[in-house]
Amino acid sequence: MGLCLVRVEYLLIGTIEIDSPQMSRLLSIVLALVGLFIFFVAIFSFDKRPSAETIRHNRKIDLLFRETSRFVDTFKDTARRLPDTSDYAYWQSHHPINMPGIYELEYFTKDIPEDAIRKFGKPDRDSYLLIYPRDGEWVEYYASWKKQSSLAFDERSYYITGSRWTDGAAFLLVALLFWFLAWKVWPTLTRRAI
């Protein structure tokens, strides 16, 4: 078996020349596997359950934000000051969270993270911030000076294009492109050395 030169021309990529059939096969397999991964992402994108579950979880976190902010606001009205960390810890110890998958909130009156300031603006003097850590990946905020949280309840906010159908179709097209490239790179007897 002689040395085969595969020359494949693409509109977007240009020309790829591979001198070895083994390298052509390897590249083709890698492209096909990447296409397979993107195909599974596409199938997952069509599924509504993950975003619905996230929204359901967000509603639980929002309930916790509202309950905790009600305590802080009531304490502030009664004591004419924000609760300090010991006041908050005492209240929290007497109000355990009875929601599966929901953990403790962090309470800040000073040293508010820059990310929260970028999202909600500069806090007032008697403001506080509640933080819910999401499995170490990111955090959700409740900013008292804006009376709003960073939680998203709109399904469209969980998709790149704002639609699970458009996301899924786009990922399917990209998967097909990778499979097409894998097919074009695979060395065959019909592709002769140039």
Secondary structure, 3 states (H helix, E strand, C coil): CCCCCEEEEECCCEEEEECCHHHHHHHHHHHHHHHHHHHHHHHHHHCCHHHHHHHHHHHHHHHHHHHHHHHHHHHHHHHCCCCCHHHHHHHHHHCCCCCCCCCCCEEECCCCCHHHHHHHCCCCCCCCEEEEEECCCEEEEEECCCCEECCCCCHHHHCCCCCHHHHHHHHHHHHHHHHHHHHHHCCCCCCCCC
